Amino acid sequence: MYGSVTPDIIDELKSIVGEKHVSTSLVDRLVCSRDLWFPMLFKTLKGELWPTADVVVWPGSAEEVSEVLKLANKRRVPVVTLGGGAGVCGGLSPIRGGIVMDIKRMCKVLELDEESLTVVVQAGLIGMELEEYLNRKGYTLGHYPLSIYASTIGGFLACRSAGVLSNKYGKIEDMVIALRVVLPTGEIIETKRVPRRATGPDLMQLFVGSEGILGVITEAALRIHPYPEKRIFTSYRFKDLHAGLEAVRNIFRRGVRPAIVRLYDERDTKITLGSLGLPAEGCLLILSFEGTEKLVDAEAEVADEVCRQWGGEQLGDLPAKHWWKHRHDQYWNLPHLLKGFMIVDTIEVSAPWDRLERLYWEVKRALEGQGVIPMAHFSHFYLDGGSIYFTFVKPREPKTPINDAYWRIWSAAMEACIRVGGSISHHHGVGLVRSPWMEKEHGKSFEIIRALKKVLDPNNILNPGKLGMVGWSEVRRVF
Amino acid sequence: MYGSVTPDIIDELKSIVGEKHVSTSLVDRLVCSRDLWFPMLFKTLKGELWPTADVVVWPGSAEEVSEVLKLANKRRVPVVTLGGGAGVCGGLSPIRGGIVMDIKRMCKVLELDEESLTVVVQAGLIGMELEEYLNRKGYTLGHYPLSIYASTIGGFLACRSAGVLSNKYGKIEDMVIALRVVLPTGEIIETKRVPRRATGPDLMQLFVGSEGILGVITEAALRIHPYPEKRIFTSYRFKDLHAGLEAVRNIFRRGVRPAIVRLYDERDTKITLGSLGLPAEGCLLILSFEGTEKLVDAEAEVADEVCRQWGGEQLGDLPAKHWWKHRHDQYWNLPHLLKGFMIVDTIEVSAPWDRLERLYWEVKRALEGQGVIPMAHFSHFYLDGGSIYFTFVKPREPKTPINDAYWRIWSAAMEACIRVGGSISHHHGVGLVRSPWMEKEHGKSFEIIRALKKVLDPNNILNPGKLGMVGWSEVRRVF
């Protein structure tokens, strides 16, 4: 059992991080105990509360994080780490109370190495602040998730985040070179900042994606790129999804790596092209290429050849540029959308090429089976496969309990994904919402995650229950 | 303490893998208990023995591997896994006896997925057999280590191997999509074959580089590429190493990814260009570009611009093509070279760009301080850094014990590397030779490797002592 947060613990926390960096006020505890998971939003709109921590602390350094964890470990108090709170999976919900540790005071750029094209930052830095800093110096990280104004580097890393240019620059796990991590017992470790090495397992990739259960990431070294000298936007219309997917697959096969690749299914195309006053048929593909002028020109040429081979109709740069300009508009719009529907949510999944199209149809059918209206785009591609991003709404059904409906939708989608052999998440992470499917996702290797948790966090204080360590009943207790 | 390999264990092994796949003959035990580490070679030439296993088994499937490990775990018998035996670090030396498990019977291509550009193979397949299979089908893995005729996919993965085209295709850890692994307790686990996901830590990267201490890799899914439609070779001469390195750094910075990049230091240039009858001054740079014609042409053009900016003199394609054609000649030549010298060995290290040149000078000085004649080339580059490959000979000194001299050379090089902040290995791995420096390489995070070993292999049966788990005294017992 966990110890409670007694007044002497509060006093000790104050002596570690300073009095003004500890709060037990209800407002702080509420605000810092939630992310953007749909059930949180729903509770907010209904005026219901959600599970909250007993105290919020704002440490200013890895050393302070270490002291907080040592204290929590000694007194068996749960600790949840808060970055930007922009997650959509309930990953930071302090379901067993305890301490929320908000890392946003640790928000400095520590080093810009222009020779090695590496930036070293504290984990609490907001994504857009880093990107703007880099842009001013002539560089880019190339990591533009739609949450970029609201999310932190630490959060990106903890959840294996992807940005809209991932096709060229990779996901955050492809950008990170080294980490500084505080272990649950307070030990501070660092991985070496070298491009590649052959000195054992990659320990860094243990903490990337660990969603706060194995350690607290306090610093990261990330690979950066010169700000592109040229950017080309272009768009195509394909007669159906299959033709569009084959075009993208062959673009990658020929060695081209566009920055943006967004292929919309027919419903999403209707909305997207319709809003531009263009004929809204078929499937829209948006592409961008960026980097050195000569290379970018050659890439756009090869991609154009491939698109034409697959029957793509050139639509010019308008749809692509329009999307790029307005890409953040929808992000802040979710509460507004909810007024018209019972449930609004997103599910992203991934698969190899040979299963990608089937994954689309099976998840779509599963969602539709739950009375849901889904639309989808494919926006993160690799030589060997890609991801699908479903956005769906469920019209109001006054007699159906919303949480039952919610879990039936998620169950149908997750089970369909596992049946096809896809992965249940491409870049949003696990949190609470996918926890019930982690054993099916990993099979027997889930035991290794369990063993890692036990050996690194013997008292189970770090974000207990998350990343699949929680039973259905506890997930349902929250929603 | 370990149990010994008693006759009943031999009988049980026979019942698992079949009688003809178990051997206790001295020749088999000797041949299967060594790699190409210099001390092994030296012992061979001197007619001395090296540590040998008590029995050799050749399992035919993951299930048989599992049964062997269950038996070994129950009876506390060490197990070392043998791939091609082409390692150069003593990594498979069975220093505590027991079983050597040769996986080369597991050598099938299980699946070629031409849609997802993925090949699934058994771990005992020889690299060149896979590459030739793929070439016949119109593909390439892009992994060409010089040992490719003698080494296995499992060995590549266990040691984080790099091939000569790594600049474009990455190291083996960048090519692997999924693994099947038998844990020390006999449990068989599989990671999911998806391009990317966000469902926790990357467990696959725990076993990649684990050099046989955490599990036995029995299958791997690897990313493949269409066989390049065009290949361009070119060469440049720079006035010194600094100019050559700046050219390469800027080639990468401009987004070009040559397949081959080899920059030779002045001594290596003398030998390489001299043998072609060309003026042997300055530093030679060899480049190749491969893939889709339009992209390759653009890459070669941009690279040429950069090389000229840094004072590079175009030498045409001869040096590059000559190297490509004769790249395997030296590989088989080591015993011959040893006739003229006391010690012949190689050390490869890596560092970010801002430390790469200093790493070269410091390791070179350290080697020269030990009376060694070093030469070096830089052949694996990244946006954020690169690796250096030192080849060195030590002239005969009749009065110096060869093993003392050997360890003084390695100590000097390793300590210099750690001082500069480089990594002690880029792609050869740790084995025995780098074990004494693993704690310095990893700092406190080495404790995590120790903890992983303890939790996955509670009886310490898998390749005990390797990857830094061994003390100096045991290393020196072998050589």
Interface residues (C-beta under 8 A of the other chain):
Chain A: D113 E115 S116 L117 T118 C159 R160 S161 A162 K171 E173 I177 E187 I188 I189 E190 T191 K192 R193 V194 P195 R196 R197 A198 T199 G200 P201 D202 L203 Q205 L206 F207 V208 G209 S210 E211 L214 R223 H225 P226 R249 R253 R254 G255 V256 G291 T292 K294 L295 D297 A298 E299 E301 V302 S350 A351 P352 W353 D354 H380 Y382 L383 D384 G385 G386 S387 G421 G422 S423 I424 S425 H426 H427 H428 G429 V430 R434 M438 E441 H442 G443 K444 S445 E447 I448 I449 A451 L452 K454 V455 L456 L467 G468
Chain B: D113 E115 S116 L117 T118 C159 R160 S161 A162 K171 E173 I177 E187 I188 I189 E190 T191 K192 R193 V194 P195 R196 R197 A198 T199 G200 P201 D202 L203 Q205 L206 F207 V208 G209 S210 E211 L214 R223 H225 P226 R249 R253 R254 G255 V256 G291 T292 K294 L295 D297 A298 E299 E301 V302 S350 A351 P352 W353 D354 H380 Y382 L383 D384 G385 G386 S387 G421 G422 S423 I424 S425 H426 H427 H428 G429 V430 R434 M438 E441 H442 G443 K444 S445 E447 I448 I449 A451 L452 K454 V455 L456 L467 G468
